[in-house]
Amino acid sequence: MNVIERKKCKAQAHTLKPVVIVGQAGLTEAVLAEIDIALDTHELIKIKIRAEREDRVSISAKICQTTGAELIQSIGQIIVIHRINLKK
């Protein structure tokens, strides 16, 4: 994704609310399945990760690696990821 597309995604994500929240249980298979469904539906989503800073970095990397999504932005506990849905 180039810089212009990334800026457009950031602008679109500004008004979004977190679709998935990764809580105390951490990143489980059920949470990954929900993220995958949300990406198929919306392509661009916000995720709230309630964990320590070091854990948030590793969790967001694992989410992107597992789902094939691209990390657009990470601010505090909120990450924005994007994955193109080829079925649409």
Buried (B, 14 or more C-beta within 10 A) or exposed (E): EEEEEBEBBBEBBEEEEBBBEBEEEEBEEEBBEBBBEBBEEBBBBBBBBEBEEEBBBEBBEEBBEEBEBBBBBBEEBBBBBBBEEEEE
